[in-house]
Amino acid sequence: MNSLYEKKLVRSSHVSFKSVMDEVVILNHVTGNYYTLNPTGTCIWNYCSEAKSYQEILSFLSQEYQTKAASIKTEISFYLEELLKEGLLEILENK
C-alpha cells in the first residue's frame, strides 16, 4: 500500500451502485460482478465520491469510528487494495 499513500482513489467510472438500508450494492459493468458493502465499506464508498488519498480515507475512518489510525491501518490498506483489484475504485491519474 505504500505506493498508494500519495495517490488519489476514486470510484470507478464503470460501476453503478444503489444504497439499500445501511449497505451499498455495486455492479461492475466490465465483469458483471455484483458486490455488497457492509456499513464500514459503505462509509468508505460514500467518502470516495470525490478523489481521496489513502491517508485522507484513513484519517476520516479514524475520526468516524473514534479509533486510532494505527489500529485500523492494516485492515483499511487490505480493503482498499481489494476494491482496486476488483475494479470498484481506481487511481486518479494526474493529467
Secondary structure, DSSP 4 states (H G I P E B T S, - for coil): -GGGTTSEEEE-TTEEEEEETTEEEEEETTT--EEEE-HHHHHHHHHTTS-EEHHHHHHHHHHHTT--HHHHHHHHHHHHHHHHHTTSEEEE---
